Amino acid sequence: MDSILLDFCKAWQTFDADLIIQHLDDGFVYDSQCVFESLNRDEYANYIREKFQTLRSKNTSIGVSIVDDPYTPGNSMLKLIQGSNICFYRIKVVENRVIKGDLCMF
């Protein structure tokens, strides 16, 4: 999982969606407090490509770090910072494939 999380981190630093998409399982589901409905793999792939394209075109920078997940000891997650907004991105990996992604602001 560490190499997958590193790819997710690098994706947010470089806005390269393929670094994320390559790890998504066919049954992947994404949930976010910023998105009204769950997204499947294909919907998420389109969403993250468009999001990264928008961030790149606006010359936005996102601070990204890997931090311990306080709710699942022994696991890590991404901490994303844009201005004063902080989000946490958790992924669930089964057999080297990401099956779940959750972005939350708390």
N, C-alpha and C positions, 0 to 999 in steps of 0.2 A: 504494500500500500504506500510505502514511503516514496517510491519513484512516481507513482500515480499522483500523489499529492504535490510532489515537486513539479510535475507537468502542469497541474492546475494552477499552481503558483506562478510559474513562468508564463502561462497563457494570460493571466491577468496582468502581468508586467508588460508583456509584448503585444497584447490583444490578438493573439494567434489562437483562434477558436479550435483549430484542428488538434492542438495539443490536448484539449479536453475531449473533443468528439471521438478521437481514436480509442478512448478507454470506455466509452459508453456501451453498456449491454443493450441488446435489442429490447429488453423489457424495462429499460431505464425510465424513471419517473422523477420529475423535478417539481418542487414546491417552493414558493417564495411568498413572503408577505407583500411583495411588490407586484406579483402576478396573480390574477384573480382565480385562475384554474390551474390544475396540475397540467404539466406538459409531458408528452411522451418523448422518446428519443429524437424523432424527426422534428417535432415542434421545437424542442429545446435547441437542437442544432441550428435551426433557422433563427431562433431567438438570440442565441449567444453570438452568432455571426453578425446579426444586425446590431446588437448592443455594442460589440467591440468595434464595428465600423463607425458607429455614432461617436463612441468615446474617442476613437482615433481622429475622426474628422474635426472634433471640437478641441483637439489637442489636450485632452483630459489626462491627468495622471492619477493612478490608483496606488495607494500604498498597500502592499501585500506582505503578509508574514504568516508563517506556520506557527500555531500556538497549540498548547494543550487544550483538549476539550474537557471542561470541568464536569460535564454531565456523563461522559463515558470515559472513565479512567483508563489510561493506556493508549487512548486514541488522540489524534491531532485533527485540527481543522484550520481553514484559512481565516485570517482576519483581514478584512478589506476596509480601507479608509479612503474616503473622498471628501475633502474639506472637513466638516464637523460630523459627517455621517460615518458610522461604523456598522459594518455587517459581519456576520460570521457565516461561513459556507462549510457545511458538513457534507461529507460523502460517505456512502456505505459501499464497501467493496466485497464482492463474493467471487471467488475463483479468478482473481485478477481482472474483474470487470466491474465497472461502477453501475450499481443497480438503482441508486437513490442519491439525489442531491437536494439539499435543503439550504436556502438562504434566509437568514433571519436577522432582524435588527432588535437587539436587546441590550 
